[in-house]
């Protein structure tokens, strides 16, 4: 079992992000099972009703661990629990990491160029997809 500090977490919703402020957080790799990762963050209670509505939902999210300069990893998760403690929330997710392989950036750039994108349009689309790690059809 391995654990890491969660620095940032972004829940992906219809090409937008829900970004709870991470006051504290941990991610634990149980190293077995279909959903080997447990992610817990502590955030402000102002998102309680929104997060409660997402409980039990399948969610994609981007999680940055250890240092803010680390690249975020994409996870497919389920929101398991939202627990209120005074003015803070403990939010628990369980899921698995989405592996894009070691050449995701190069393959994405090649794909976008083949789609005819260039200039600012290419840069903007590349940056947006690198942030969300959306899948694409490699042909």
N, C-alpha and C positions, 0 to 999 in steps of 0.2 A: 504494500500500500504506500502511495506517495501523496504528499499534499503540497500545495503551493498557495501563495497569497494572491487573491483576486484584486487587480488594480482597477479594471474597468469592465463593464458588461453592457452590451447593447442587444436588445431584443429586436429581431427583424420582423416587421409587420408590413406586408404589402409594399416593399421597396422603401419603407421608412424605418426609422429606428425609434424605439422606446428606450430611453437612457436613464435608468434610475441612478441617482448619485450613490456610489459605493463608499459607505463610511467605513466598512470593514468587510472582509470576505475571504473565503477559503474554497479551494477546489481540491477534491480528493479523488485519486484514481484507485479504485478498489482492485483493479487488475484482473477482473473476472466478470462474467455475466454479459448479457446483452446491453445493459446500460451501466457500464462500469464507472461512470463519473458522477459524483455528487458535488453540486455547487451551492454554496450558501453565501448570501450577501446580507449585510445590514444596511438599510436605507431609511430615508425619512418616511414618516407615515402618510404623507400627502398623496402617495400613490396607492393607498390601501384598496380602495374600491376598484380601481383599474386592475390591479394585480389579482384581487379576489376573483374578478370575472375571467381571468386567464387560467385560474386553477384547473388542473386536469387537461389543459390544452397542450397540443404538440407545438413546440416553439423552436425556431432556429435562432441562435444567438451568437454573437461574437464576444469572446472572453480574452482579455489581456491579463497575463499573470506576471508576477514577480517585479517587473519594472515597466514604467509607462512606455519606454522605448521598444519593448518587445512587440512583435507583430501579433495581432489577435488571431486566435484559432476559432474555427466555426464548430458549433455544437448543435446537435439535434436533441432537444430535451422535452421534458414534461414538467410543468410547474406542480410540485407536490404539496407545498404548504406555504401559508402566509401567516406568520405569528406576530401579533402586536405586543410590544413591551414598552409602555409609557409612550414616548413620542417617536419610536423607531419601529421598523418592521424587520423581522428575520424572514428571508425568502429562500426557499429550498427548491432546487431543480435536480432532476436525475436524468442522465442521458448518455449520449455517446459522441465522440469527436467525429467530425466529417473530414476524412482524409482526401486531400486534393492532389497528393503526390508532390514530388520535389520540384517539378517544372511548371507549376500552375501559372506563374506570371508569364513565362515565355510562351506557353501554349495559348494563354488568353490573348496576348499581344498578337500572335500569329493569326488567331481566329478573327480578331477585330479588323486587322489589316485586310484579310481575305473577304470580310464583309463590306469593304470599301470605305471604311472610316479613315480619316486623315486629319491632320492639324489639331485644332482645339477640340473638335468633336472626338477624335481618337483619344486624346489625353483625358478628357472628362469622363468618357465611358470606361476607359481603363481604370482610372482612379476609383470610380464608383463601384465597379465590379471587384476590384482588389479589396475594397473595404467590406463589401457584403459577401464576397466569395461565392457569388451566384454561379451555378453550374452553366456550362455551355456545351454545345455539340461540337466535338472535335471531329472534323471530317478529313 
